[in-house]
Amino acid sequence: MSVSFDQELDCKNLSCPMPILKTKKAVDGLAVGQVLKMVATDPGSLPDVVAWCNKTGQELLAHEEDGGVFTFYIKRAK
């Protein structure tokens, strides 16, 4: 999958709630319309990121899983 992104965040080997906390901080540092690529290995990150995006109004452009590595593309919507 090829999604253009402005910043990358490596959350591999971090357990809940650290991936979502670091993601929030990174997204807060983006301008509206910019995209964060976040990579994690915690299987709980998938439901956490989906729920966080729905709750905060950020846009989850895409996500994928490959060999236990989860990649998310989150667009700052507001």
CNS distance restraints for C-alpha pairs under 8 A (distance, minus, plus):
assign (resid   3 and name CA) (resid  73 and name CA) 7.38 0.50 0.50
assign (resid   4 and name CA) (resid  35 and name CA) 7.45 0.50 0.50
assign (resid   5 and name CA) (resid  34 and name CA) 7.14 0.50 0.50
assign (resid   5 and name CA) (resid  35 and name CA) 4.76 0.50 0.50
assign (resid   5 and name CA) (resid  36 and name CA) 5.78 0.50 0.50
assign (resid   5 and name CA) (resid  37 and name CA) 6.16 0.50 0.50
assign (resid   5 and name CA) (resid  73 and name CA) 7.43 0.50 0.50
assign (resid   6 and name CA) (resid  34 and name CA) 6.03 0.50 0.50
assign (resid   6 and name CA) (resid  35 and name CA) 5.32 0.50 0.50
assign (resid   6 and name CA) (resid  36 and name CA) 6.05 0.50 0.50
assign (resid   6 and name CA) (resid  37 and name CA) 7.76 0.50 0.50
assign (resid   7 and name CA) (resid  35 and name CA) 6.72 0.50 0.50
assign (resid   7 and name CA) (resid  36 and name CA) 5.01 0.50 0.50
assign (resid   7 and name CA) (resid  37 and name CA) 6.21 0.50 0.50
assign (resid   8 and name CA) (resid  36 and name CA) 5.76 0.50 0.50
assign (resid   8 and name CA) (resid  37 and name CA) 4.64 0.50 0.50
assign (resid   8 and name CA) (resid  38 and name CA) 5.84 0.50 0.50
assign (resid   8 and name CA) (resid  39 and name CA) 7.91 0.50 0.50
assign (resid   9 and name CA) (resid  23 and name CA) 7.41 0.50 0.50
assign (resid   9 and name CA) (resid  26 and name CA) 7.56 0.50 0.50
assign (resid   9 and name CA) (resid  36 and name CA) 7.23 0.50 0.50
assign (resid   9 and name CA) (resid  37 and name CA) 6.14 0.50 0.50
assign (resid   9 and name CA) (resid  38 and name CA) 4.69 0.50 0.50
assign (resid   9 and name CA) (resid  39 and name CA) 6.37 0.50 0.50
assign (resid  10 and name CA) (resid  38 and name CA) 6.01 0.50 0.50
assign (resid  10 and name CA) (resid  39 and name CA) 5.14 0.50 0.50
assign (resid  10 and name CA) (resid  40 and name CA) 6.60 0.50 0.50
assign (resid  11 and name CA) (resid  18 and name CA) 7.80 0.50 0.50
assign (resid  11 and name CA) (resid  19 and name CA) 5.46 0.50 0.50
assign (resid  11 and name CA) (resid  22 and name CA) 7.74 0.50 0.50
assign (resid  11 and name CA) (resid  38 and name CA) 6.90 0.50 0.50
assign (resid  11 and name CA) (resid  39 and name CA) 5.61 0.50 0.50
assign (resid  11 and name CA) (resid  40 and name CA) 4.66 0.50 0.50
assign (resid  11 and name CA) (resid  41 and name CA) 7.28 0.50 0.50
assign (resid  12 and name CA) (resid  39 and name CA) 6.27 0.50 0.50
assign (resid  12 and name CA) (resid  40 and name CA) 4.27 0.50 0.50
assign (resid  12 and name CA) (resid  41 and name CA) 4.91 0.50 0.50
assign (resid  12 and name CA) (resid  42 and name CA) 7.33 0.50 0.50
assign (resid  12 and name CA) (resid  69 and name CA) 7.73 0.50 0.50
assign (resid  13 and name CA) (resid  40 and name CA) 7.04 0.50 0.50
assign (resid  13 and name CA) (resid  41 and name CA) 5.83 0.50 0.50
assign (resid  13 and name CA) (resid  42 and name CA) 7.00 0.50 0.50
assign (resid  14 and name CA) (resid  18 and name CA) 6.12 0.50 0.50
assign (resid  14 and name CA) (resid  19 and name CA) 6.32 0.50 0.50
assign (resid  14 and name CA) (resid  40 and name CA) 7.36 0.50 0.50
assign (resid  14 and name CA) (resid  41 and name CA) 7.28 0.50 0.50
assign (resid  14 and name CA) (resid  42 and name CA) 6.74 0.50 0.50
assign (resid  15 and name CA) (resid  19 and name CA) 6.85 0.50 0.50
assign (resid  15 and name CA) (resid  42 and name CA) 5.91 0.50 0.50
assign (resid  16 and name CA) (resid  20 and name CA) 7.34 0.50 0.50
assign (resid  16 and name CA) (resid  42 and name CA) 7.23 0.50 0.50
assign (resid  16 and name CA) (resid  44 and name CA) 7.09 0.50 0.50
assign (resid  16 and name CA) (resid  45 and name CA) 7.36 0.50 0.50
assign (resid  17 and name CA) (resid  21 and name CA) 6.25 0.50 0.50
assign (resid  18 and name CA) (resid  22 and name CA) 6.00 0.50 0.50
assign (resid  19 and name CA) (resid  23 and name CA) 6.02 0.50 0.50
assign (resid  19 and name CA) (resid  40 and name CA) 6.97 0.50 0.50
assign (resid  19 and name CA) (resid  45 and name CA) 6.95 0.50 0.50
assign (resid  20 and name CA) (resid  24 and name CA) 6.08 0.50 0.50
assign (resid  20 and name CA) (resid  45 and name CA) 7.30 0.50 0.50
assign (resid  20 and name CA) (resid  48 and name CA) 6.90 0.50 0.50
assign (resid  20 and name CA) (resid  49 and name CA) 6.63 0.50 0.50
assign (resid  20 and name CA) (resid  52 and name CA) 7.78 0.50 0.50
assign (resid  21 and name CA) (resid  25 and name CA) 6.39 0.50 0.50
assign (resid  22 and name CA) (resid  26 and name CA) 6.14 0.50 0.50
assign (resid  23 and name CA) (resid  27 and name CA) 6.04 0.50 0.50
assign (resid  23 and name CA) (resid  38 and name CA) 7.15 0.50 0.50
assign (resid  24 and name CA) (resid  28 and name CA) 6.04 0.50 0.50
assign (resid  25 and name CA) (resid  29 and name CA) 6.52 0.50 0.50
assign (resid  26 and name CA) (resid  30 and name CA) 6.77 0.50 0.50
assign (resid  26 and name CA) (resid  36 and name CA) 7.57 0.50 0.50
assign (resid  27 and name CA) (resid  36 and name CA) 6.75 0.50 0.50
assign (resid  27 and name CA) (resid  76 and name CA) 6.28 0.50 0.50
assign (resid  30 and name CA) (resid  34 and name CA) 6.02 0.50 0.50
assign (resid  30 and name CA) (resid  35 and name CA) 7.70 0.50 0.50
assign (resid  30 and name CA) (resid  76 and name CA) 6.83 0.50 0.50
assign (resid  31 and name CA) (resid  76 and name CA) 6.94 0.50 0.50
assign (resid  32 and name CA) (resid  75 and name CA) 7.78 0.50 0.50
assign (resid  32 and name CA) (resid  76 and name CA) 5.05 0.50 0.50
assign (resid  32 and name CA) (resid  77 and name CA) 5.56 0.50 0.50
assign (resid  32 and name CA) (resid  78 and name CA) 5.64 0.50 0.50
assign (resid  33 and name CA) (resid  75 and name CA) 5.99 0.50 0.50
assign (resid  33 and name CA) (resid  76 and name CA) 5.34 0.50 0.50
assign (resid  33 and name CA) (resid  77 and name CA) 5.99 0.50 0.50
assign (resid  34 and name CA) (resid  75 and name CA) 5.68 0.50 0.50
assign (resid  34 and name CA) (resid  76 and name CA) 5.75 0.50 0.50
assign (resid  35 and name CA) (resid  73 and name CA) 6.45 0.50 0.50
assign (resid  35 and name CA) (resid  74 and name CA) 5.44 0.50 0.50
assign (resid  35 and name CA) (resid  75 and name CA) 4.27 0.50 0.50
assign (resid  35 and name CA) (resid  76 and name CA) 6.31 0.50 0.50
assign (resid  36 and name CA) (resid  72 and name CA) 7.84 0.50 0.50
assign (resid  36 and name CA) (resid  73 and name CA) 5.62 0.50 0.50
assign (resid  36 and name CA) (resid  74 and name CA) 5.15 0.50 0.50
assign (resid  36 and name CA) (resid  75 and name CA) 6.34 0.50 0.50
assign (resid  36 and name CA) (resid  76 and name CA) 7.90 0.50 0.50
assign (resid  37 and name CA) (resid  71 and name CA) 6.92 0.50 0.50
assign (resid  37 and name CA) (resid  72 and name CA) 5.60 0.50 0.50
assign (resid  37 and name CA) (resid  73 and name CA) 4.64 0.50 0.50
assign (resid  37 and name CA) (resid  74 and name CA) 6.53 0.50 0.50
assign (resid  38 and name CA) (resid  71 and name CA) 5.72 0.50 0.50
assign (resid  38 and name CA) (resid  72 and name CA) 5.12 0.50 0.50
assign (resid  38 and name CA) (resid  73 and name CA) 6.51 0.50 0.50
assign (resid  38 and name CA) (resid  74 and name CA) 7.83 0.50 0.50
assign (resid  39 and name CA) (resid  69 and name CA) 6.84 0.50 0.50
assign (resid  39 and name CA) (resid  70 and name CA) 5.61 0.50 0.50
assign (resid  39 and name CA) (resid  71 and name CA) 4.49 0.50 0.50
assign (resid  39 and name CA) (resid  72 and name CA) 6.40 0.50 0.50
assign (resid  40 and name CA) (resid  45 and name CA) 6.99 0.50 0.50
assign (resid  40 and name CA) (resid  69 and name CA) 5.83 0.50 0.50
assign (resid  40 and name CA) (resid  70 and name CA) 5.16 0.50 0.50
assign (resid  40 and name CA) (resid  71 and name CA) 6.53 0.50 0.50
assign (resid  41 and name CA) (resid  45 and name CA) 7.74 0.50 0.50
assign (resid  41 and name CA) (resid  68 and name CA) 5.91 0.50 0.50
assign (resid  41 and name CA) (resid  69 and name CA) 4.81 0.50 0.50
assign (resid  41 and name CA) (resid  70 and name CA) 5.93 0.50 0.50
assign (resid  42 and name CA) (resid  69 and name CA) 7.97 0.50 0.50
assign (resid  42 and name CA) (resid  70 and name CA) 7.81 0.50 0.50
assign (resid  43 and name CA) (resid  68 and name CA) 7.52 0.50 0.50
assign (resid  43 and name CA) (resid  70 and name CA) 7.63 0.50 0.50
assign (resid  44 and name CA) (resid  48 and name CA) 6.21 0.50 0.50
assign (resid  45 and name CA) (resid  49 and name CA) 5.78 0.50 0.50
assign (resid  45 and name CA) (resid  70 and name CA) 7.73 0.50 0.50
assign (resid  46 and name CA) (resid  50 and name CA) 6.26 0.50 0.50
assign (resid  46 and name CA) (resid  70 and name CA) 7.44 0.50 0.50
assign (resid  47 and name CA) (resid  51 and name CA) 6.01 0.50 0.50
assign (resid  48 and name CA) (resid  52 and name CA) 5.97 0.50 0.50
assign (resid  49 and name CA) (resid  53 and name CA) 6.01 0.50 0.50
assign (resid  50 and name CA) (resid  54 and name CA) 6.25 0.50 0.50
assign (resid  50 and name CA) (resid  60 and name CA) 7.22 0.50 0.50
assign (resid  51 and name CA) (resid  55 and name CA) 6.06 0.50 0.50
assign (resid  52 and name CA) (resid  56 and name CA) 5.99 0.50 0.50
assign (resid  52 and name CA) (resid  58 and name CA) 7.98 0.50 0.50
assign (resid  53 and name CA) (resid  57 and name CA) 5.55 0.50 0.50
assign (resid  53 and name CA) (resid  58 and name CA) 4.72 0.50 0.50
assign (resid  53 and name CA) (resid  59 and name CA) 6.16 0.50 0.50
assign (resid  53 and name CA) (resid  60 and name CA) 6.49 0.50 0.50
assign (resid  54 and name CA) (resid  58 and name CA) 6.83 0.50 0.50
assign (resid  54 and name CA) (resid  59 and name CA) 7.90 0.50 0.50
assign (resid  57 and name CA) (resid  77 and name CA) 6.58 0.50 0.50
assign (resid  57 and name CA) (resid  78 and name CA) 7.18 0.50 0.50
assign (resid  58 and name CA) (resid  74 and name CA) 6.89 0.50 0.50
assign (resid  58 and name CA) (resid  75 and name CA) 6.16 0.50 0.50
assign (resid  58 and name CA) (resid  76 and name CA) 5.32 0.50 0.50
assign (resid  58 and name CA) (resid  77 and name CA) 4.93 0.50 0.50
assign (resid  58 and name CA) (resid  78 and name CA) 6.88 0.50 0.50
assign (resid  59 and name CA) (resid  74 and name CA) 5.64 0.50 0.50
assign (resid  59 and name CA) (resid  75 and name CA) 5.00 0.50 0.50
assign (resid  59 and name CA) (resid  76 and name CA) 6.49 0.50 0.50
assign (resid  59 and name CA) (resid  77 and name CA) 6.10 0.50 0.50
assign (resid  60 and name CA) (resid  72 and name CA) 7.27 0.50 0.50
assign (resid  60 and name CA) (resid  73 and name CA) 5.99 0.50 0.50
assign (resid  60 and name CA) (resid  74 and name CA) 4.57 0.50 0.50
assign (resid  60 and name CA) (resid  75 and name CA) 6.31 0.50 0.50
assign (resid  61 and name CA) (resid  72 and name CA) 7.78 0.50 0.50
assign (resid  61 and name CA) (resid  73 and name CA) 5.43 0.50 0.50
assign (resid  61 and name CA) (resid  74 and name CA) 5.75 0.50 0.50
assign (resid  61 and name CA) (resid  75 and name CA) 6.60 0.50 0.50
assign (resid  62 and name CA) (resid  72 and name CA) 5.99 0.50 0.50
assign (resid  62 and name CA) (resid  73 and name CA) 5.33 0.50 0.50
assign (resid  62 and name CA) (resid  74 and name CA) 7.47 0.50 0.50
assign (resid  63 and name CA) (resid  70 and name CA) 7.14 0.50 0.50
assign (resid  63 and name CA) (resid  71 and name CA) 5.44 0.50 0.50
assign (resid  63 and name CA) (resid  72 and name CA) 4.40 0.50 0.50
assign (resid  63 and name CA) (resid  73 and name CA) 6.26 0.50 0.50
assign (resid  64 and name CA) (resid  70 and name CA) 5.77 0.50 0.50
assign (resid  64 and name CA) (resid  71 and name CA) 5.32 0.50 0.50
assign (resid  64 and name CA) (resid  72 and name CA) 6.76 0.50 0.50
assign (resid  65 and name CA) (resid  69 and name CA) 5.52 0.50 0.50
assign (resid  65 and name CA) (resid  70 and name CA) 4.47 0.50 0.50
assign (resid  65 and name CA) (resid  71 and name CA) 6.34 0.50 0.50
assign (resid  66 and name CA) (resid  70 and name CA) 6.62 0.50 0.50
